[in-house]
Amino acid sequence: MKKQVSVLAMGMALIMGLSACHGNTKKSNEKKLKIVTTIFPEYDWVVNVLGDKKDDAEITMLLDTGVDLHSYQPTAEDILKISTCDLFIYVGGESDEWVEGALKNATNKDMVTINLLETLGDKVKEEELVEGMEGEEEEEGEEGEEEPEYDEHVWLSLKNASYLVGKIEEAIAKIDATNGDTYKKNAESYQQKLSDLDKKYEAAVNAASVKTLLFGDRFPFRYMVDDYGLSYYAAFVGCSAETEASFETIAFLSAKVDELSLHAVMTIEGKDHKIADTIVGNTQSKDQKILSMDSMQSVTGKDVKSGASYLAIMEKNLNVLEEALK
């Protein structure tokens, strides 16, 4: 927390200094929309809503080095970008507790903000502990009541994505009404692509002989499985910081693989499949495939420059899902 406060303070000092020394620098950029997003899906949705107008905007993705949302800390430069932008989009969960301080001291008082969790309202789900999953100590509120922890990975639902794209379009049109019709057409075209892919997921699940996924890893795909009526087991909840599974967890998940005759153990992106390997090693057949789905929490600026897109990643996830549900 001290580090977070320190960074915010430095950011505010930098903002004040630059405002004093460069009070007229905005004139050369006043026609450029300044949009700041925290994570890759938000960034890609903005790019698709802007379409051919994206070159008329300065779009920033803060988490562009592959750092996990749950461990990200803003730099003074990040705070400055947020303070002066026209539109700021962030997830809004427990990982974004630093945002309140950044917005409180923003120099652009006309800034439009989108908090994904707030925007989704009752579509947001609390994290859940399913059978066999390792629990974590709950934080208590001031009066000793347990505070609910919400699953932040809302972007992994294509239905949520479509809804949020509509809200992003409305926000961009609000700050640039001149091109509002263009943004609306772009958003509708993109939403159709999301809907088409959503139908492919639904068809794949309906045709599948298996209806359960088992993750030897964190599980950020709650919104996805709920969309299509799938069941799941996992080592940890999606926002867990744990990396070591207990003997009991390994034993339970291995037995569940045998019980359900699963031929695949799932992981999220990354090279560490140690838990999944151990689960497979403790099954009766020891021949299950290890398949990985991309939760888009490690997409970098380099990936973006190489053409990474939300739709392409979700298409790949569909291919993995079809393989896992055979």
ZIVEN-V403669 format. One record per residue. N is the residue number from 0. RES is the residue in three letters. PSI is psi in whole degrees, -180 to 180 (999 if undefined). NEAR is the number of other C-alpha atoms within 8 Angstrom. Layout:
BEGIN
n={N,N}
res={RES,RES}
psi={PSI,PSI}
near={NEAR,NEAR}
END
This chain:
BEGIN
n={0,1,2,3,4,5,6,7,8,9,10,11,12,13,14,15,16,17,18,19,20,21,22,23,24,25,26,27,28,29,30,31,32,33,34,35,36,37,38,39,40,41,42,43,44,45,46,47,48,49,50,51,52,53,54,55,56,57,58,59,60,61,62,63,64,65,66,67,68,69,70,71,72,73,74,75,76,77,78,79,80,81,82,83,84,85,86,87,88,89,90,91,92,93,94,95,96,97,98,99,100,101,102,103,104,105,106,107,108,109,110,111,112,113,114,115,116,117,118,119,120,121,122,123,124,125,126,127,128,129,130,131,132,133,134,135,136,137,138,139,140,141,142,143,144,145,146,147,148,149,150,151,152,153,154,155,156,157,158,159,160,161,162,163,164,165,166,167,168,169,170,171,172,173,174,175,176,177,178,179,180,181,182,183,184,185,186,187,188,189,190,191,192,193,194,195,196,197,198,199,200,201,202,203,204,205,206,207,208,209,210,211,212,213,214,215,216,217,218,219,220,221,222,223,224,225,226,227,228,229,230,231,232,233,234,235,236,237,238,239,240,241,242,243,244,245,246,247,248,249,250,251,252,253,254,255,256,257,258,259,260,261,262,263,264,265,266,267,268,269,270,271,272,273,274,275,276,277,278,279,280,281,282,283,284,285,286,287,288,289,290,291,292,293,294,295,296,297,298,299,300,301,302,303,304,305,306,307,308,309,310,311,312,313,314,315,316,317,318,319,320,321,322,323,324,325}
res={MET,LYS,LYS,GLN,VAL,SER,VAL,LEU,ALA,MET,GLY,MET,ALA,LEU,ILE,MET,GLY,LEU,SER,ALA,CYS,HIS,GLY,ASN,THR,LYS,LYS,SER,ASN,GLU,LYS,LYS,LEU,LYS,ILE,VAL,THR,THR,ILE,PHE,PRO,GLU,TYR,ASP,TRP,VAL,VAL,ASN,VAL,LEU,GLY,ASP,LYS,LYS,ASP,ASP,ALA,GLU,ILE,THR,MET,LEU,LEU,ASP,THR,GLY,VAL,ASP,LEU,HIS,SER,TYR,GLN,PRO,THR,ALA,GLU,ASP,ILE,LEU,LYS,ILE,SER,THR,CYS,ASP,LEU,PHE,ILE,TYR,VAL,GLY,GLY,GLU,SER,ASP,GLU,TRP,VAL,GLU,GLY,ALA,LEU,LYS,ASN,ALA,THR,ASN,LYS,ASP,MET,VAL,THR,ILE,ASN,LEU,LEU,GLU,THR,LEU,GLY,ASP,LYS,VAL,LYS,GLU,GLU,GLU,LEU,VAL,GLU,GLY,MET,GLU,GLY,GLU,GLU,GLU,GLU,GLU,GLY,GLU,GLU,GLY,GLU,GLU,GLU,PRO,GLU,TYR,ASP,GLU,HIS,VAL,TRP,LEU,SER,LEU,LYS,ASN,ALA,SER,TYR,LEU,VAL,GLY,LYS,ILE,GLU,GLU,ALA,ILE,ALA,LYS,ILE,ASP,ALA,THR,ASN,GLY,ASP,THR,TYR,LYS,LYS,ASN,ALA,GLU,SER,TYR,GLN,GLN,LYS,LEU,SER,ASP,LEU,ASP,LYS,LYS,TYR,GLU,ALA,ALA,VAL,ASN,ALA,ALA,SER,VAL,LYS,THR,LEU,LEU,PHE,GLY,ASP,ARG,PHE,PRO,PHE,ARG,TYR,MET,VAL,ASP,ASP,TYR,GLY,LEU,SER,TYR,TYR,ALA,ALA,PHE,VAL,GLY,CYS,SER,ALA,GLU,THR,GLU,ALA,SER,PHE,GLU,THR,ILE,ALA,PHE,LEU,SER,ALA,LYS,VAL,ASP,GLU,LEU,SER,LEU,HIS,ALA,VAL,MET,THR,ILE,GLU,GLY,LYS,ASP,HIS,LYS,ILE,ALA,ASP,THR,ILE,VAL,GLY,ASN,THR,GLN,SER,LYS,ASP,GLN,LYS,ILE,LEU,SER,MET,ASP,SER,MET,GLN,SER,VAL,THR,GLY,LYS,ASP,VAL,LYS,SER,GLY,ALA,SER,TYR,LEU,ALA,ILE,MET,GLU,LYS,ASN,LEU,ASN,VAL,LEU,GLU,GLU,ALA,LEU,LYS}
psi={-41,-39,-40,-46,-41,-44,-42,-41,-43,-39,-43,-39,-40,-41,-47,-40,-44,-35,-39,-39,-24,52,-23,9,-19,-22,-38,-17,10,-19,-10,126,135,112,127,129,153,-46,167,-49,-43,-45,-48,-36,-42,-46,-41,-34,-40,-36,-127,-12,3,-26,-12,6,152,105,127,133,110,-43,73,9,6,2,142,142,-36,-13,6,138,128,147,171,-36,-39,-45,-40,-44,-41,-44,-31,4,166,-31,129,125,127,164,-49,7,-162,-29,-16,29,-23,-19,-38,-46,-37,-40,-32,-33,19,140,-26,99,-9,7,139,135,148,115,113,-44,-43,-42,-38,-21,-123,1,-15,139,145,148,145,147,111,166,132,-10,142,130,167,158,131,142,146,146,-178,-32,16,2,142,131,134,141,124,143,118,-12,51,-23,-11,10,122,-30,-44,-42,-45,-44,-44,-35,-39,-40,-35,-42,-44,-40,-43,-40,-29,-37,-9,71,-27,-38,22,-42,-39,-45,-39,-44,-43,-44,-43,-39,-43,-40,-33,-39,-39,-41,-41,-42,-37,-42,-34,-41,-45,-43,-40,-42,-40,-33,-8,147,-20,140,18,137,145,120,124,61,-174,160,91,7,25,-45,-37,-51,-35,-33,-34,12,29,153,163,158,151,163,-41,160,167,-34,9,146,2,146,-10,124,146,166,-41,-41,-46,-46,-44,-48,-38,-43,-35,-37,-45,-46,-41,0,43,138,7,141,131,154,170,177,155,165,-14,101,26,-45,-44,-42,-42,-39,-48,-42,-15,10,170,-42,-26,30,17,146,151,117,140,135,144,116,2,27,-4,18,131,169,-35,-40,-41,-45,-26,1,13,140,153,-47,-42,-41,-41,-30,-44,-40,-36,-43,-40,-42,-45,-40,-40,-29,9,999}
near={4,5,6,10,8,8,11,14,8,9,14,12,8,10,11,8,8,9,8,7,6,7,8,5,7,7,6,6,7,7,6,8,12,11,13,14,14,12,13,15,9,11,13,10,11,11,9,10,14,11,9,5,7,9,6,8,10,10,10,8,12,10,13,12,8,9,10,9,9,6,7,9,6,12,9,12,8,10,13,12,9,12,13,11,13,12,13,13,13,12,10,12,10,7,10,9,8,10,7,7,8,12,9,6,8,10,7,9,5,5,10,9,7,11,10,12,12,8,8,10,7,5,5,10,8,8,9,5,8,7,5,11,12,11,7,5,4,6,6,9,8,5,5,6,7,8,8,5,7,10,14,9,10,12,8,12,10,12,10,11,12,11,8,11,13,10,8,12,13,9,10,12,12,8,8,9,8,6,8,11,7,8,14,11,8,12,13,9,8,10,10,8,8,13,11,8,10,10,8,8,10,9,8,9,12,6,6,10,6,7,10,9,12,12,14,14,13,14,13,12,10,9,12,10,11,9,9,9,7,11,9,9,13,15,16,12,15,11,10,8,4,6,4,5,10,7,6,7,12,14,10,9,15,12,9,8,13,10,7,6,6,10,9,10,18,15,14,11,9,5,4,4,10,6,11,14,9,9,14,12,7,10,11,5,5,8,6,10,7,10,10,9,12,10,10,8,11,10,11,11,9,7,9,10,7,6,6,9,8,10,7,8,11,9,9,9,10,9,8,11,9,11,7,12,12,7}
END
